[in-house]
Amino acid sequence: MNGKNTKIFHLMPQLHLPGHHSSFSNNVVKELTIKGVINEGMHNGFTGHNWISEYDLKNKLISDYIMFPFFVNTMGRFNNILNNISSIGIISKNLLKVSRHVTLRIKDSLETVLIFITIKLNNDCQNYDLIFIHDFPRNIGLFISSLFGIIPKNTLVDVHVYTNGNTKLPKRINFLYRIYYYIMLNKINILFHSKALYEFYEDKVQLKPDKLFYTPYGLATNCEMIDKKVALKNLNIDTNKKIILFIGTMRKDKGIDLIIESLKKIDEQKYFFLLAGSMSHILDYSVDSLISSIGWDNSYTRISLEDNSSYGDYQNYFSAADVLVLPYNKSFIGASGVLANAAEFGLPVIGPEHGQIGEFINKFNLGLTFEAENINSFVDSIERFFELDKKEIESFKIGLSNMKQEQSWSNVASKLIEISKTIN
């Protein structure tokens, strides 16, 4: 769809660090530009959106009411101070982690509120066909903006993964979360990359259907595998065992506990686990100690995956592996950036049978599924995978290629242009 004469305002939260979500924003804006869309907005400098014109606060009425730079920059400076403080002991380390996380959240929320106030006071919402908020976090700033009615009607919030860890939402959520959902989310338009998540919000949370939109996550087309032996050498891994890859944040909802439990049940002499990931922002515990206690010292390696990992790093991880495992639990029903990576590189996957991941694995024939949170089912799927013949493995690679062709960034950009005309 041609986006000529279409103008989109992009708000990219400060927590939007480099990574797969950043890749989403970069690719979407790039394709929108190709289609003739005029892109303007505010964004965190990490993401490198050089093609977005900056929203100039200096000449706005907001400067007469609120000292925007003071609030946001002061929180940023405070966070930098925390980053430069050396931790002393595990308690100090955890306290610093929490403090850094909280200051970023406050900074992010303040920024969101102040930007919406600026747009409201200057009537700038009329200048845009769409106000697009990338990678929606649990942002108190959005709640406050919604509560006071300063979010424009043509705002679209992009939700990557969000279930609050509870598939029975909203029955088991507390009163404050009920306020959060019904006051805020029913007043804004939401974009999902997961049909399962879309249906969850429509049926369980009971949001208004006319405010819910869906488009699959876009996939790159230029990712290529390298020789497995070269990739293993680059990663300093010397083994002839079957390589099982887990990549991403090592959180419980992403199944790191299931990975560790599975080590007790599968043959250490046959399999090698490549764990490439960072710990959760707040909840940290020693994966290495837990694995070491099981006796897998020589059959796994853990690589700290930072947000600034390069394409070459990902190329090594996916080229070295025989299969990617996604042991996500039942509360995780949304889209997976790692699954997108698997399609980009052509690596077969093992994932849960529910939610968007299960739907895509079955729809495109990307690999095998297992019953979420069931250790025996997970182990069985790993063992079954390595018993498959070459023809079956090749069929998975064909499915991965088909998925990549269907979910182009150009199609995602066209959908955003279509939405901008629908909600205006």
Stockholm file with secondary structure:
# STOCKHOLM 1.0

chainA/1-424         MNGKNTKIFHLMPQLHLPGHHSSFSNNVVKELTIKGVINEGMHNGFTGHNWISEYDLKNKLISDYIMFPFFVNTMGRFNNILNNISSIGIISKNLLKVSRHVTLRIKDSLETVLIFITIKLNNDCQNYDLIFIHDFPRNIGLFISSLFGIIPKNTLVDVHVYTNGNTKLPKRINFLYRIYYYIMLNKINILFHSKALYEFYEDKVQLKPDKLFYTPYGLATNCEMIDKKVALKNLNIDTNKKIILFIGTMRKDKGIDLIIESLKKIDEQKYFFLLAGSMSHILDYSVDSLISSIGWDNSYTRISLEDNSSYGDYQNYFSAADVLVLPYNKSFIGASGVLANAAEFGLPVIGPEHGQIGEFINKFNLGLTFEAENINSFVDSIERFFELDKKEIESFKIGLSNMKQEQSWSNVASKLIEISKTIN
#=GR chainA/1-424 SS CCCTTCEEEEECCTTCCSSHHHHHHHHHHHHHHHTTCEEEEECCGGGCCTTSEECCCTTSGGGGTCCHHHHHHHHHHHHHHHHTSCCCHHHHHHHHHHHHHHHHHHHHHHHHHHHHHHHHHTTGGGGCSEEEECSCCCCHHHHHHHHTTCSCTTEEEEESSCCTTCTTTTTTSCHHHHHIIIIIGGGSEEEESCHHHHHHHHHTSCCCGGGEEECCCCBCSCCCCCCHHHHHHHTTCCCCSEEEEEESCBCGGGTHHHHHHHTTTSCTTTEEEEEECCBCSSCCCCHHHHHHHHTCTTSEEEECCCTTCCHHHHHHHHHHCSEEECCCCTTCCSCCHHHHHHHHHTCCEEEESSHHHHHHHHHHTCEEEECTTCHHHHHHHHHHHTTSCHHHHHHHHHHHHHHHHHSBHHHHHHHHHHHHHHCC
#=GC SS_cons         CCCTTCEEEEECCTTCCSSHHHHHHHHHHHHHHHTTCEEEEECCGGGCCTTSEECCCTTSGGGGTCCHHHHHHHHHHHHHHHHTSCCCHHHHHHHHHHHHHHHHHHHHHHHHHHHHHHHHHTTGGGGCSEEEECSCCCCHHHHHHHHTTCSCTTEEEEESSCCTTCTTTTTTSCHHHHHIIIIIGGGSEEEESCHHHHHHHHHTSCCCGGGEEECCCCBCSCCCCCCHHHHHHHTTCCCCSEEEEEESCBCGGGTHHHHHHHTTTSCTTTEEEEEECCBCSSCCCCHHHHHHHHTCTTSEEEECCCTTCCHHHHHHHHHHCSEEECCCCTTCCSCCHHHHHHHHHTCCEEEESSHHHHHHHHHHTCEEEECTTCHHHHHHHHHHHTTSCHHHHHHHHHHHHHHHHHSBHHHHHHHHHHHHHHCC
//
